[in-house]
Amino acid sequence: MLTAAFIFLIETVFGLFTISLLLRFYLQCVRASYRNPLSEFLGAITDFAVRPARRVIPGLWGLDLATLVLAWLSQLVETLIVLQTKGYQLESATATGLAGLALLSVILALKLGLYIVMATIIIQAVLSWINPYSPVAPLLNSMTRPFLRIFQGLIPPIGNVDLSPLLVIIACQLLLMVPVAYLELTLSRLL
């Protein structure tokens, strides 16, 4: 029982930190204003790790790779701690097993990224019905625009209802079901 509580605590703390790093990276990718409260909050709770990492990990094409690498490392450390707590002997792991663990961490971070996209789209859709002129609406629009634009070009609004949020959520769910779930299952069998 104590082991389950410890695993829950580790997954919660590292999961929230990974989500914070992924959100920070995502907001930088969509060029969201740094003056909004979410960006300021994410900057405040992740700066202690991101600033030193930027000295070692350079950016690429305007993307902050240090934040992305830290999200992957956070996920990797979480996976290692959880496996060690469950009793896996990681000291005797082969190079293939360690590479599989690294790849599993990438997949888990990608999974969290897809959940972030889905949550953002759901929040934006609900907010557009309740209060479309909310102060957070421009931030949500900038975060969802790259994904919605793909489907808005393919399917026009039907009866003044935009179906692109539904299609993005379906696409994210398919990505979670098929490739991510398959790779996650395959890698967990290797370990």
N, C-alpha and C positions, 0 to 999 in steps of 0.2 A: 504494500500500500504506500509506503514511503517512497519506493522507487517510482511508482506511477505519479505521485505528487511532484517529485523532483523532475521527472521527464516533462510533465505538464508545465512546470515553471520555466525550464530551459527552453522548451518550444515556444512559450509565450514571449519571453524576453527577447530571444534571438529572432523570432518571427516578426515581432513589432519593429525591432531595429532594422531587419531586412526590408520590411515594407516601407519604413521611413527612408531608407537609402534609395529604394526603387522609385518611390514617389519623388524624391529630390531629383533623381536622374531624369525621370519622366517630365517633370515640370521644366527642367532645363532644356530638354529636347523640343518641347512645344513653345519654348521661349515665353513662358508665363512670367508675369511681372514679379520681381523679387520683393516688391512692397506689399504683396497680399499676405494676410495673416498665416495662411498655410505654409507658404514658402519661408516666412520668417521663423515659424515654429520648427519646420524641418531643418532649417539651417542651424537653429540653436541647439537641437538635440543631436545633430550629426557632425557638426563642425570639428569636434574634438578628434574625430577619426579621419575626416575627409581632408582637412588642411595638411596634416603631415603626409598623407598618402599622395597628395598632388605633387609633392616634391620628388617622389619616386616614380609615380605612374603619370606619364604625360597625357594630355588630351589629344583627341584625334578628330579632325573636321569639326571643331567646335563642340564636341561632346566631352563631357567630364568622365573619362574612363575610370578615374580613381573611385568615384562613387559606385560605378557598376561593379568594379572588381571587389570593392569592400562588401557589397551586397552578396556577391558570390562567396567571399571568404566567410561572412557571417553565417550563411547557409551551410557551408562546409563545416565550420566549427560546431554548429548546432547538431548536424548529422553525426559528427564524430563523438560528441559528448553523449548523445542519445544511444548510439551503438555501444559505446563503452559501458554505459549504465546498464544496458540490457544484457551485458555479459559477452559481447563479441571480443575476441582477441585480435586487436588491431595491430599489435606488434608483429604478428606473424603474417600480415597481409602482404601479398605479392604486389608487384608493380601494376599488374592488370587490375587487381582489386582496388588499389589506390586511385588509379585512373578512372575506374568505374565509380568510385565515391565522388571524385571531382566532377564527373559528368552528371551524376545523380544530383549534385548540388546545383549545377547549371539548370537542370530540368526543374528542380523544385523552385528555384528563383524565377524561371520562366512561368511556372504555374502561378506563383504569387503575382507576377506581372499581369497575367491574364485576368486574375481575380480583381486586380486594381482597375483594369479597363472596364470590366463588367460592372463593378460597383459604381464607378464614375458615371457610366452611361445610365444606369438605373436612377442614381441620384439626380442627374440632370433631367431625365424624362419626368420624374415625379415633380421636381421643382418647376419645370416648365408648365405643368398643369396647375400647381398650387400658387406659385409666385414667380412668374417669368422675369420680373424686374428686380429680383433679389440681388444684393451686392456680390454674391458668390457666383452668379450666373455667367459673367464674362470669363472667370477662371475655368468653370466647368465647360464652357463652350470652347475655349482654347485647348482644353485637354481632350475633348471628344471629337473635335472637328476633323483631325486626320483620319480617324476610323470611320466616321459617319460619311465623309465626303466620298469615299470609295463606293458605298452602296447608294448614296443619293444620286450619283451619276448613272447608276444602272437602273434603279427603280424610282420613278417620280412619285410624289405624294399621291395617295389614292383617297379621294374625297377630303382633301386638305389634312390628311393624316400621314405623317412621315413614318414609314416603316423601317427606316434605316437603323434605329436603335435596336429593334427586335432582331434584325438580320445580323448586326454585329455581335449581339449576345449569343445567337445561334452559332455563329462562326467560332466564337471563343469557346463555347461548350464543346463543339466538335473537335477543336484543337486540344481541349482538356481530355476528351474521351479517347480519341484515337491515337495520335502520335505520342502525346505526353504520357498518357496512362500506359501505353505499350512500352515505351522506353523506360519508364519508372519501374514497371514490373520486370522487365528484362534485366535491368541493372540490380534490382534488389535480389534477384535469383543468383547473380554473380557473387554477391556478398554473402 
